[in-house]
Amino acid sequence: MLLTETPRLLLRTFHIGDVDSMAAIFADPEGHPFGPGPKNRKWTERWVLGCLDNYYQQWGFGPWAVVFKSERRLIGFCGLSVHEDLDSRRHIELGYRLARSYWGRGLATEAAAAVRDLALGQLGLSRLVSRIDPRNIASCRVAEKIGMRHERDVVDEHERLVRQYAIGPGGPY
């Protein structure tokens, strides 16, 4: 199902046929240098099924497929996930990952802005966060470009220090 589009992108729900495209993105060892590392096809299949069975069904949102319109190619994801702090406060996190060959074109910012608008508008959410490794300057810039501000530094579920950017009033959503 198509959720929204931008001048260059379509954002839609995932379907099981997207596993191979996302597996190539998640398997790239250089595609997420600040994260937990490459993932295999089986992990990706569980991830896509989690989008379908958990996020879309339970929350009405989730990570969404990002399609580059001119090529009609799935190039990654951008969307929302539910995150709980160590103190059990729930936040909605805006996150994304694009295939490395599409970096540096402003596509992450375009996708993230579309998701921000969808979340704060149609979905009626009042606050979003993004948690970013401080070494990931490009992702920090995306958060800033879509109006998020550095709020605090936190330790994430992988016990890494990350910057938390936020848009909307303080506290959980």
C-alpha positions as semicolon CSV with decimal commas, in nm:
position;residue;x (nm);y (nm);z (nm)
1;M;0,000;0,000;0,000
2;L;0,132;0,343;-0,095
3;L;0,161;0,576;0,203
4;T;0,308;0,888;0,053
5;E;0,537;1,011;-0,219
6;T;0,793;1,282;-0,266
7;P;0,937;1,425;-0,587
8;R;1,178;1,129;-0,618
9;L;1,048;0,861;-0,381
10;L;0,753;0,640;-0,303
11;L;0,704;0,517;0,054
12;R;0,492;0,206;0,084
13;T;0,436;-0,090;0,312
14;F;0,673;-0,381;0,273
15;H;0,566;-0,713;0,123
16;I;0,737;-1,049;0,135
17;G;0,874;-0,998;-0,217
18;D;1,101;-0,726;-0,078
19;V;1,321;-0,967;0,120
20;D;1,590;-1,009;-0,148
21;S;1,630;-0,635;-0,206
22;M;1,648;-0,560;0,166
23;A;1,881;-0,857;0,226
24;A;2,134;-0,702;-0,013
25;I;2,111;-0,370;0,175
26;F;2,138;-0,526;0,521
27;A;2,425;-0,755;0,414
28;D;2,649;-0,470;0,294
29;P;2,933;-0,454;0,552
30;E;2,994;-0,089;0,467
31;G;2,625;0,003;0,450
32;H;2,586;0,070;0,820
33;P;2,932;0,134;0,963
34;F;2,804;0,258;1,299
35;G;2,552;-0,018;1,369
36;P;2,558;-0,380;1,478
37;G;2,697;-0,501;1,144
38;P;2,574;-0,689;0,838
39;K;2,272;-0,919;0,856
40;N;2,196;-1,236;0,661
41;R;1,892;-1,321;0,449
42;K;1,719;-1,519;0,727
43;W;1,748;-1,219;0,961
44;T;1,609;-0,993;0,686
45;E;1,317;-1,225;0,623
46;R;1,227;-1,214;0,995
47;W;1,265;-0,835;0,987
48;V;1,025;-0,795;0,691
49;L;0,776;-1,037;0,850
50;G;0,805;-0,836;1,172
51;C;0,707;-0,525;0,979
52;L;0,403;-0,705;0,840
53;D;0,294;-0,900;1,146
54;N;0,400;-0,677;1,433
55;Y;0,434;-0,316;1,337
56;Y;0,165;-0,269;1,075
57;Q;-0,088;-0,486;1,260
58;Q;-0,016;-0,371;1,616
59;W;0,083;-0,007;1,575
60;G;-0,051;0,099;1,235
61;F;0,297;0,210;1,129
62;G;0,648;0,072;1,101
63;P;0,948;0,077;0,875
64;W;0,831;0,145;0,519
65;A;0,987;0,055;0,186
66;V;1,157;0,344;0,005
67;V;1,131;0,315;-0,373
68;F;1,334;0,535;-0,608
69;K;1,064;0,637;-0,857
70;S;1,275;0,688;-1,168
71;E;1,418;0,336;-1,142
72;R;1,120;0,170;-0,969
73;R;1,376;0,017;-0,735
74;L;1,352;-0,053;-0,363
75;I;1,649;0,132;-0,214
76;G;1,593;0,091;0,159
77;F;1,355;0,176;0,438
78;C;1,243;0,479;0,633
79;G;0,980;0,469;0,901
80;L;0,880;0,447;1,261
81;S;0,949;0,200;1,538
82;V;0,850;0,180;1,902
83;H;1,140;0,219;2,144
84;E;1,139;0,196;2,520
85;D;1,398;0,368;2,734
86;L;1,569;0,182;3,013
87;D;1,320;0,356;3,244
88;S;1,030;0,209;3,036
89;R;0,923;0,537;2,874
90;R;0,797;0,467;2,523
91;H;0,916;0,673;2,226
92;I;0,844;0,655;1,855
93;E;1,172;0,650;1,666
94;L;1,219;0,770;1,310
95;G;1,489;0,562;1,141
96;Y;1,613;0,474;0,798
97;R;1,870;0,290;0,596
98;L;1,937;0,330;0,225
99;A;2,153;0,128;-0,009
100;R;2,501;0,278;-0,012
101;S;2,484;0,356;-0,386
102;Y;2,205;0,608;-0,307
103;W;2,389;0,799;-0,034
104;G;2,483;1,163;-0,083
105;R;2,181;1,259;-0,295
106;G;1,954;1,400;-0,025
107;L;1,725;1,098;-0,047
108;A;1,746;1,013;0,324
109;T;1,641;1,368;0,411
110;E;1,358;1,353;0,157
111;A;1,231;1,023;0,297
112;A;1,273;1,128;0,661
113;A;1,085;1,455;0,603
114;A;0,799;1,264;0,441
115;V;0,781;1,023;0,735
116;R;0,797;1,313;0,983
117;D;0,505;1,483;0,806
118;L;0,304;1,160;0,793
119;A;0,371;1,087;1,162
120;L;0,295;1,433;1,296
121;G;0,002;1,484;1,057
122;Q;-0,204;1,187;0,948
123;L;-0,090;0,952;1,228
124;G;-0,146;1,218;1,495
125;L;0,179;1,160;1,681
126;S;0,312;1,456;1,876
127;R;0,678;1,359;1,916
128;L;0,947;1,164;1,733
129;V;1,303;1,074;1,827
130;S;1,603;0,951;1,631
131;R;1,896;0,783;1,803
132;I;2,218;0,823;1,610
133;D;2,579;0,727;1,668
134;P;2,756;1,062;1,710
135;R;3,021;0,954;1,457
136;N;2,748;0,929;1,191
137;I;2,765;1,293;1,089
138;A;2,548;1,241;0,779
139;S;2,260;1,096;0,982
140;C;2,293;1,371;1,244
141;R;2,259;1,624;0,960
142;V;1,946;1,448;0,828
143;A;1,785;1,476;1,172
144;E;1,874;1,845;1,192
145;K;1,752;1,917;0,838
146;I;1,406;1,779;0,919
147;G;1,378;1,994;1,231
148;M;1,499;1,759;1,501
149;R;1,725;1,894;1,773
150;H;1,986;1,717;1,983
151;E;1,808;1,650;2,310
152;R;2,046;1,431;2,509
153;D;2,293;1,147;2,488
154;V;2,170;0,802;2,592
155;V;2,295;0,445;2,607
156;D;2,100;0,232;2,358
157;E;1,993;-0,133;2,378
158;H;2,333;-0,237;2,234
159;E;2,508;-0,049;2,518
160;R;2,639;0,218;2,280
161;L;2,634;0,589;2,349
162;V;2,406;0,759;2,097
163;R;2,268;1,107;2,042
164;Q;1,896;1,139;2,080
165;Y;1,740;1,393;1,847
166;A;1,375;1,488;1,891
167;I;1,096;1,689;1,740
168;G;0,784;1,770;1,939
169;P;0,725;1,834;2,308
170;G;0,949;1,669;2,567
171;G;0,880;1,332;2,721
172;P;0,744;1,016;2,563
173;Y;0,484;1,033;2,288
